[in-house]
Amino acid sequence: MLDAATEGVIALSGARLEYRWLPASHRPEAPPIVMLHEGLGCIAIWRDLPEKIRDATGCGVLVYSREGYGNSSPVTLPRQPDYHTREVEAFLLPLLNALGLPRVTLFGHSDGGTIALIAAALAPERVAGAMTLAAHVFNEDMSRAGIRAAEQAFLDGDLRARLKRLHGENVDGAFWGWCRTWLAPEFHDWDITALLPAIRAPLLVVQGEDDEYGTPRQVAAIVEGTAGPAEALMLPGVGHSPHRDQPGTILAGLVRLVAGEVAFKP
């Protein structure tokens, strides 16, 4: 187990991943919280949220940039349709092993939320609970429409310049690895709902009512499909990034999850 605050790079599965560890402030006995970023994210995109999560929950916090993002090593494109599952098997679980973290709470946004759900299904003994923000469990028309709009902003607007500040030389691999995978014909029918009955850990499933990448069907599928306690939280006036639009609500929800207060489904 890591004791002191640490920033470093670790070699796993042929890649080098940047990571950051914040030790627990007052709950060292609780499972640490692992933050899993979105499809265009990295450590830097979280800003000061790791510190806020540590201070609010008292738990240790681990955050890392996936292969091809931030200051981690580049990814070879194209990404495969099962890249979320590969992330769990090749990187997330080996990272937890390497850092001596046997059981964790997962906090995932968008692609990171999907990865959290897959981890909870494939390695239930490792996951104490999960909070997902705007997670997807299947591809839908709204998802593809939102990604096409992002593609236009990347090609013709300032999105590439803004992402380059986060990803540096990884900017094109990060964007196109996400965009082209989700828009590929072979990804049209991507669906992981068959994994949901294997999840027994408590889930807090959050989505903004104005999310431009997914409909409330995503939340309903997760809450209805999991075998464990699950609670839906739909936020009015909130888009694809609830932690930026309503950080206080998200922190309060995570505190409840860590405290074991997520209700069973009726």
N, C-alpha and C positions, 0 to 999 in steps of 0.2 A: 504494500500500500504506500502511495506517495504521502509524504508528510508536509513538506514545504511547498509554497507556490512555485510552479515550474513552467517554463516555456521551452519547448524543444522540438526535435525532429526524430521520428522513429522509422526504421525500415521494416516494412511488412509486405509480404506477397509481391516482391519485386518493385514496390513503390516506396517513396519517402513521404511521410505525412507529418505536417506541422500540427502540434497540439499544445494545449494550455491547460494547466491544472490549478484550481483554486481549492485549498484545503477547507474543511468544514469550519464554520465559525463557532457553532455551539451544539452541533448534533453529529459528532464524529462516528457514532454507532449506526447512523442511518445509511441506507444505500446511497451512494453518490448519484448525482444527476448528470446524465450525458446529453449534451445538446447536439442535435443533428440538423444541419442547415438545409436550406432550400436548394433547388436545382441551379440557381445562379449565385449561391452564397459561399461563405467561407468563414473562418474565425472572425475576420474584421467586420463582417456585416452585422454581427450581434452587438457591436459597440459595447456599452457598459451593462448589457443585460446579464452576462454571467455573474458579475459582482452583485447585481440586484437580486438575482436568484439565490446566490449563496447567502446574502444577508437576510432575505425574507424567509428562507427555509431552514437555514443553519447547516445545510448539507454541503459536502464537497461538490465541486462542479468540474466536469471535464468537457472541453470543447476542442474539436479538431476540424481541419479542412480535408475533405475527401480528395482522392486522387484526381488530379486535373483542375483543382481549385486553389485559389489563394497562393500560398507559398509551398504547397505540396508539389510533388513531381507531376509532370504532364501525363495526360492519359492518351492512349492510342485510340483513335476513332476508326470506325463508328462504335458507339456503345451498343451493347447487345440488349435485346428487349428485356432480359432478366437482370439488368444492371442493379436494380434495388436488392435483389436476393444475393447477387455477387457481393455487394457492399457488406451485407451482414456476414456472409461466410468467409470472405477473404480479408476483410478489414476490421469491421466493428468487433466481432468476437475475438479475433487475434489481438486487437488493441487492448481490450479489457484484460485478456490473459497476460499480455506483456507488462501491463501496469499494475497487475495484482488487484483487480476489481472483480470479485466473484459475482456480485449481484448489484444491479443498478436500477435507477428510475430513468426512463427515457423521455426526452422533451424534444419533439421533432416538428419542424415547419415544412409543409408542402412535401417535396420529395423526402425530406427528413422524417416527416410523419409517417409516410409509407414505409420507410426503412424501419422505423420504430415498431410498426405493426408486424412486419415480417419477422423481426427479431423476437418479438413476444410470442409469435407462433412457433418459430423454429427452435428457440432456446428458452422455454418457459421458466426453467430453473434459474436463469440469469436475470430475469426482468421482474422487478418488484411492482412496477406500475408504469404507465405511459400516459403522457399528455400530448395529443396531436393537435396541430394547428393547420387547417386547410389541407389535410392529408387526402390522397386519392387512393382508391382501391380498384378503380376501373377508368378507362379512357372514355370521354364523352365529347359531344360536339362543342360544348362550351369550353372545355379544356383546350381543344385544338384552335378555336377562335381566338382565345386569349394569347396563345403561343404565336399565332400568325401576326397578331398585333404587335407582340414583342419583337418578332423578326423584322417587321417594318421599322420599328423604332431603332433597332440595332443597325440596320442598313442605311436608313435615311435620317435618323435623329441623333440624339446625344447618348443613347443607351450604351453604345460601345465605349465611349470615353468614360462614362461613369463606372462601368464594370471594370475597365482597365485599372482604375485606382484601387480596386479590390484584388484583382487577379494578376496584374502585370502581364507577363508573357503568356500566361495561361488563358487570357481573355477569350480568344477565339475558340480554343478547345472547350472551355467551359460552356460558352454559349451554344455552339453548334452541336456539341455532344448532347445537350439537353433538347434543343429545338428540333434537330433532325430526327432524333429518336422518337419523340412524341408525335411528330407529324408523319413518320414512316408508315406505309401501308401495313407492314407486318405488326405494327404496334396498335393498330386501330382497335383490335379486339383484346388488348391487354386487360387482364382482370385477375385480381388476387383474392377475390371474396371467398374462394374455396379454402383459404388458409385461416380465415377468421374463427371458425369453431375451435381451433387449437389454442386460441388465446384465452387464458384464465386470469391473467393479471388485471387489476383494476385499470380502466381507461377513462380519461376525461377527453372527450372528442369535441374540439372547438372549430367553428367556422364562422366567418362573417357573412351576413345576409347579402352583402354586396360583393362577394368574392367573384372576381372576373374569370377565374379558372375552373370553377366547379359549382355544381348545384347542391342543394341540401340532400339529394339522393346519396351523396357520398357519406354524409354523417349517418343517415338512416341505415345504410348498408352496414356500416361498422358497428353501430350500437346494437342492431338487431342480429348481426352475424356472430358476434363474439360470445364465448361461453361464460365469461366472467362478468363481474360488475362493470357496467358501462354507463356513462352519463353524457348526454349531448348538451352543448352550450352554443346556441346560435346567437350571434351578436348583431343587433340592428345597427345600420349605418357604418358597418365595418367591412373592409375589403379583404384582400388576400393575405394581409399581414396583421393579424389581430394583436400581436405583441408590440407593434408600433402604434396601432390605432388606439388600443386600450391596455396599456401595460399594467395598470393597477389591477384590472380584472383578471388578466392572465396570471400575475403573481399570486393573487388571492386564490385562484383555482389550483395552482400548483401547490400552494401551502396545504390546501384541503386534500389533494391527492396524496401528498407525502404523509399527512396525518391519518390517512386511512378513512377519510370521510366521503369518498365517492360512493354514491348510492347504487344498490343493485337495480337492475332494470325491473320495472313493474311486471 
